[in-house]
Amino acid sequence: MPRPANPETRSRLLEKGGDLVSTRGFNATGVQEITAAAGVPKGSFYNYFDSKEAFAVAVLTEYWEAVVAEYGAILNQRRTPPLSRIARYFAGLAEFHERRRYAVGCLIGNMALEVTPTSEDVRIKLAAIYRDWSAALASCLREAQEKGDLPAGKDPGHLAVTLIDTFEGAVMRAKVERSRAPFDSFKRFVLPSLLT
């Protein structure tokens, strides 16, 4: 009779394995390295994940939930004007990357570039994350329109997607340059041009 799965072991696999995937890349990280980092036998990996691809989906889920938990509430602070919330939200994300010395990038963007050509499950998960991310920003942008802070002719949905795409580009450049400069450009040039 197989031993029941241990939630602590699964969490450890996701935490330690997620760190490896973030720093080394998905394809460069093997199951043996993930289990070694988590301190569990290699065979235990498949008690928790059907495949390495399923592990990637779980890591992305954990990552996105952590982003939402830490930064998502900024977009819902009704006492703050909506456009200020959006600026604070992206400033918070930029600070997250600064704390990591710009070396790792965004797991969402990294996995989109590295894994989606070979994994439909990962592509579907990433598409869902991008939809959720866009919806949260679009809701805030619609509120800004209702208050008259955003021109009525701007489409909140398209604008939300553009903000994400532009910010993810800044994350990639910051990773390459190991510099805050792309985030400063995003703040100085992108946000004012898109939100006015």
Buried (B, 14 or more C-beta within 10 A) or exposed (E): EEEEEEEEBBEBBBEBBBBBBBBEBBEEBEBEBBBBBBEBEEEBBBBBBEEBBBBBBBBBBBBBEEBBEEBBEBBEBEEBBBBEBBBBBBBEBBEBBEEBEBEBBBBBBBBBEBBBEEBEBBBEBBEBBBEEBBEBBBBBBBBBBEEEBBEEEBEBBEBBBBBBEBBBBBBBBBBEEEEBEBBEBBBEEBBEEBBE
